[in-house]
Amino acid sequence: MKPKLLIFINSLELGGAERVVSHLLRHLNNDFDIHLAMYNKQVEYDIPQNIPIFDLGQPLHENPISIFLKLPMLSYKIFKYCKKNKIKTSVTFLNRPCYINALMRTLWRFKGTIIMCERTHQTTILASNSWFFRKITTKLVSFSYKRADLVLVNSYASKQDLQENFHVKKPMQVIYNPLDIATIQKQSMEPCNIDFEKNCFYFISVGGFRKEKNINFMLDAFFIIKHLPVKLILVGSGAQREELEKKVNDLGMKNQVIFTGFDNNPFKYVKRSNCYILTSYVEGFPNVLLEALACEKPIISTDCKSGPRELLAPGTDLHYSAKSSYEIAEYGILTPVNDVANLAASMRKMYDDEKLRKQFESKALARAKHFDVSEIIQFFHVAFSGL
C-alpha cells in the first residue's frame, strides 16, 4: 500500500510554488497516495486526474484580520479530512497553509508528520509591509515552524534567514526547485506569434505583474537604452498591467515594449529572445531563471534575497550582495536591487558584448541540468518518506 500524503497550498494559479507543486503531483503520483488541499480551487497547471482535491473555498485576497480569525476553523477542517482519509503526513506550501497545519497540531492534537515548505525570503518580503503586519506575520511564522517535524527551504539564503531572524531550530533541509527541462525545450520550439526582427535585440521577462517583481524599475532602466535597436517583451498578467502600459506610453516606448498577456508557454518567447531579465526585490528561488537557463539564454538578475546569487554565482558568500556596481558572475550578471543606472548599464553590456553572451549561453544548459526534476525529485521522495 502506498503511503498517504496531503499536499496543501493556497491554489494552483500561476506562480513558482504552484509550479513546484504541479511537478511533485506528477512525479510522486506513482509512489504516494496523494491528496491535494487548496485554500481556493484555482488550477492553472496540468495535474493527474486521479488525485482527490479538498477545496476550502476561501478567497485568496481578503482582509488580514479575517484571514487570521478563520484559521482555527480551517485547521479543524483539515484535521477532520486527514482523520477521515487516514492521512499521516501533511506537507504545506506558503504561509496560510503552514499556519493552518500548525494549529491543526496545537488545537486538535494531530499526531502525524507535518512538513512545511518555505518558498521565499521572509525578512525581505516583510520589510515592505506595515509594522503591525510584520509583527503579526513574524510571530505566526515562528509559531508555525516550531510545530513542524521538518522544514524544507528552496535556498540556503532562506535557510539562514529562518535560523537567524525567526530562530527556527527544527530540522531543516534545502531542496532546490525542480525543473522539467525536456518539456521546456519541447515547448520552446512551438510557433510564436511575435515577428522577431533580425537586427533588433530582445530582452524578455516572464511573471506576474506584482509589486515584488519590480517591473516599473525594469521600464525605467529600459528607457535609458531605448535609443538602441532594442525591444522588451513582458510575458504575464496581473493587477499592475494597466499602470505599466500607461507608463510605457508616457515614456514613448509603445513600439518597443511588447505585452503578450498570460501564456502557458512562455518558453517560445524566451528561446527567441537575446537576454532574460529579472528585477525582483525579493524571491525564494526563482523558477524563471532556471527556465531561462534551460532555454540557453544569458541572464541579468537583481541580486535579491534569495536565489539569484546561489544560482548565478555559486560558491560566493550568501551574506554578500551587489551594492555599488553590477557583477559579472559565472552564469549571468547580478545587479544591485533598485539601482536603475546599474541595471541599464548591465543591459548595455549584454547588448554590446557578444563574447560575454556566447560565454553565458554555452554554460546555461549544463547549469540548468543540476535542477532537472529527474535529479531533484529524489530528495522530495526521501523527505516525504523518511519521517
N, C-alpha and C positions, 0 to 999 in steps of 0.2 A: 504493500500500500504506500502511495506517495505521501510525503509529509505535507500537511496543510499549512498554507501561508496566506495571510491577509496583507495586501499592499494598499496603503491608504494615502491619497493625495487630494489636493483641492479639486482638480479637474484634469482633463487631458486636452486642454486648449494648447495653442502654440506656445512653446517655451522649452528651456533647457532641461529642467527637472522632468517635465512632461515627456520629452523625447526619450530621456533615460529610462523612465518607467515603461514606455512603449517597447523599448528594446528588451527590458527584463521580462515583460509579459510574454514576448515571443520566444525568447531564448531559454527561459526557465520552465516553460509550459509543460515540457515532456517529463521533467523531473520533480515538479511540485504540483500539488493540487491548489492552484492559486485562486483566491477570491480578491476582487478589486472593490475597495470602498472609495467613494468620492464625495467631497463636500457638495459638489454640484456636478451632475452628469452632463458634462460637455466634452465631446470626444472629437479631436481633430486628427488623431493618428490611427493607423490600422492596428487593431489588436485581435488576438484569437477569439473566435466566436464562442468557444466553449467556456470562457471564463465568466462566472457569475458576477454581476455588478450590484453593489449595495449603494444606493443613492440617498444621501442625507437630505437632498433637496433644499440646500441652503444657498442664499445669494452669495456670490463671490465678493461683491462690493457692498459693504454695509458699515454702519456706524461702529467704531471700535468698542464702544460700551455694550452695544447689542451683541456683538461677537463674543465678548467676554462673558456676558450673562448666560448665553446659550451653552457654554462649554460643558457644564456638568450634565445637562440633559443629553447632549450629543455623545458624551462619553458613555452614558448608560446605554444608549442605542448601539454603540459599537461593542460594548461589553456583552450585551444580550445576543448580538449577531455572532460574536466569536463563540459564546457558550452554546448557542443553538447548533452551530456548524462544527463544533469540536475543534476550533482553530486554536493552536497553542503558540503560534508565532505571529506577531503583528509588526509590520515594517512601515514606518511613516516617512513621508517626504513633505517638506515645507512646514512652516511654523504651526498653523492651526491644527493639522493632524497630530503633530508632536504634543501640543498642549492637551489634546483630547485623549491621547494614549496615556499621558502622564496621570491625568485624572482618572482614567479607567483603572489604573493600578492603585492610586491613592484612595479613591472613593469606593470602588467596587471590588477591590482586592483581586484584580486579575492575576492569576498565578503563572501565566505563560511567559514567553520571552518577548521583550519589547526592544526593537532595533529602531533607532532614529537616524535619519539621513540628513545631514546639513548640506545645503546646496549654495550657500552664499557666504560672504564675509560680513558677519553680523554687525561688528563695530562700525564699519564704514557705512553700511546701509542705514543704520540707526542714527548716524550723525546728522543726516539731513532732515530728521523729524523733530517734532516738538519735545521739550524737556519731559513733559508728562508721558508722552508715548514712549520715549526712550527708557524712562524709568520703569514703566509697567512691562514693556517687552523684555528688558534685561532680566527682570525678576522672573518672568514667565519662562524665558529660555533656560535660565539657571535651574529653576524648579523642575522643568521638564527633563532636562538631560540627566539630572541626579536620579531620575526614576527609570532610566534606560539601562538595559543589560549591556548594550553595545551601541556606540555612536560611530556611524560611517560618515566620512567627510570626503569631498572630491578635490581637495588640495591641501598641501602641507601648511600653507599660509592660513587657511581656515582652521586647521587643527591648532595651530599656535594661538590664533585668536580666541578660540573656545577655552583653551587652557589658561592663557594669560589674563583675559579680560572677563571671562564668565566662570572661571575656576572649576571647569568641568574635570573631574577626576575619574570618571568612568572609563572602562576600556574603549580606546578609540583607534580606528583604522582608516587609512587613506586608500580609497579606491577611486581611480580616475573615471571620468565619464566614458562609456563605451561608444564606439564609432563604427557604423556599418559601411566600410569602405566600398565593398562590392556594389551595394545599392546606390551609393552616391556616384560612383563612376559610371554606372549604367544610366542613371537619371541625367547626369551631366551631358550626355550625348543626345538627349532628346531635342527636338526642334525648339527654336527660340523666336519669340515674336518681336524682338528688338533688332533693328538693322544696324549692326556694329560697323561703323565707318572705318575704313582701312587705316587712315592716317590720324586717328583720334585715340587718345589714351583714356582708358576707362577705369575709374575707381568704383568700388562697389561695397555696399554694406547691407547686411541682412538682419532683421529683427523687428521686434515690436517698437512702435513709436511711443516709448515711455520715458519718463524723466531721467531715470538712471542710465539710459542709453546715450544721452547727451548729443542727440542729432543736431540740435541748434549749434553746438560748438563745432561740429563737423562742417556745417554750412559756412560758418564764419571763416574757417581755415580754407575751405574751397574757394571762397570769394577772393582770397589773396592771390590764388594762382589761376583764376578764371580766364586771364588773358592768354593762357596756353591752349593748345588744341586738346582739351580735356573734357570729360563728362563724368558725372557721378550718378550711379544707379542706386536707388534706395528700394529694397525689396522688403515689404512688410506693411503692417497696418497698425492702427491704434488711435487713441484719443487725440494725439498731437498732430495728426496728419493735416488738418485744416490750417493750423498755426504754421506748420513747416512749409506748406505750399504758399502761404501768404508771404513768408519770409523770402522764399526763393523768388517770387515775383518782385518783391520790394528791392531785392539785391540785383535785379536784372539778370537772373540766371535761369529763366524759364526754359531756354533752349539747351541748357547744359545739364540740368538735373532731371532725371527720369524717375518718376514714381510708378512702380509696377503694380502696387497693391499686394495683398497677401497671395502667395503662391506656394502650393505644397511641394513644388520642386524648384527651389532657388538655385540649385546647382548648375542648371543650364545657363544661368546668367553669370555665375561665379566663374565657370570654366572659360567663358569667352571674354572675361574682363582681364585687366592687366595687374590690378593690385587690390587686395582686400583691406578694408579699414574698420577698426573697432574703436569707438571713442567713449565707452562707458566710464563712469566714475566708480562703479562697483560691479563685481561679477562673483561667481562661485568658481567655476572652471569652464570658461565659455566654449560651448559646443561649436559655435560658428567659426572659431579659429581652427579647431580640429577639422571641420568640414572644408575650410579654405585650403588647408594643407593637403587634404585628400584630393582636392581639385588642382593641386600643384601650383598654388598661387603664392606670390610674395605677400607679406603681411605688414601692415602698420597697426600697432595697437597702443592704446594708453597703458601705462604701467600701473594699472589699478589693482586694488585688492579684490579678489585674488585670482590667480590662474595664469594671466598672460606671461608673467616672468618665469614661472615654472615650465611653461610650455615653450616659450621662445628663447629663454636664456637659462636652460637647466644647469644646475651646479652653482649658480650665483646666490648671494646672500638674500634670503627672502625678506629680511628686515629692510633691505635697501630698495629704493625706487628712484627712477629718473626724476631729477628735480630741475636742473638748470638748462639741460640740453637733451636732444634725443640721443638714444643709444642704439648703435648697430649691434644687435645681438646675433647669436648663432643661427637662429631660424626666422628672424624678422627684425623690424625696427620697433623699439619701445619709446614712447614719448611721455613727457610729464602730463599728468591729469590736468585738464582745464587750461592748457597752455596753447593758445591759438597760434602764436608765432612759430613755436617748435613743431606743431602738427603740420602747418603749412610748409615749413622747411623740410620736414621728412617726406611730405608728398612730392615736393620739388626734387628732392634727392632721388626718390624712387622713379620719378619721371625721367630724370636726366641720366641716371646711372644704369645702363643696360647690363653691364657686367655684374653689378650687385643683384639685379633682378634675376639674372640667369643663375647666379650662385644660390639664391634662396629657392628658386624653382627646382633646382637639381636635388636639394635636400628635403623638400617638402613631403613627398610621399613616404620616404623612409621614416621620417619623424611621425607621420600620421599612423603608420602601421603599429607603433608601440601602443596605440589606443584602440586598435581594432577590437570589435566585440568578441572575436574568437580568442583574444588574449585576456580581455578584462572580465568576461562573464564568469570565468572560473573562480575569481575572487569573491564575487557576489554569491556564487553557489556555496563556497566554503563558509562564508559569513552567515548565510541563512540556514545552513545545515549544522553548524558547529556548536550551537549553544543548547 
